Amino acid sequence: MAAPAPSKKQEQALQSREKLLDAATALFAEHGYRDTSVQAIGEKAGVSRGSIFWHFGSKEGLLWAVVERAFTAWEANTLVPDIGAATGLEAVRRALRSHRTFLTEDTAALKLFYTLMFEALGPRPELAAEFARLHRELRRMSVGWIAAGIAAGDLRGDLDPETAVTLMTAALGGIAYQYLLDETLDLDALYGGLEQLLVRGLAPDGRDGIP
């Protein structure tokens, strides 16, 4: 039996929620979490600021809704489809391309993620646990692609999947951080160089990983 269609009131509530998320995303990215007021978010969204508390419980609840929407949207809508059924070296190559797409096409979302993450390392350390959780989930998903590649003989047998994924994530994070500071960086050279290093380091002995 099909689920009943949402009522007009429910549709309006969903639209208000999305407007608040869009407004908070833009303002957090521009000004940071601390310097963005609830009133400013409501004004930009065109809804009452009381709606923030109705939808999210608090300003911090809105913050996490914004962060998770940006991060999980990339995972679900870009990273997972981009990698598909690939494992091993092909999964690594596709992950690099997917990350570059996120960096260049959703720059504002990634800027927001880093802005808030650095606040977690500084004035708001209580946010660190949530960012750690998001990264653990990403590593958990990625470890499967590496482990499958090892089992298939596509990757070196002495690799520790968790270590390999953590190092790759760190390298991609470094590229993103530097690019957000200086968009004149040569992304072709950076992603191409990283792919070359990874495939040569991950491929079994006697193979260079070049298809």
Secondary structure by P-SEA (a helix, b strand, c coil): cccccccaaaaaaaaaaaaaaaaaaaaaaacccccccaaaaaaaacccaaaaaaccccaaaaaaaaaaaaaaaaaaccccccccccccaaaaaaaaaaaaaaaacaaaaaaaaaaaaaaaacccccaaaaaaaaaaaaaaaaaaaaaaaaaaccccccccaaaaaaaaaaaaaaaaaaaaacccccaaaaaaaaaaaaaaacccccccccc
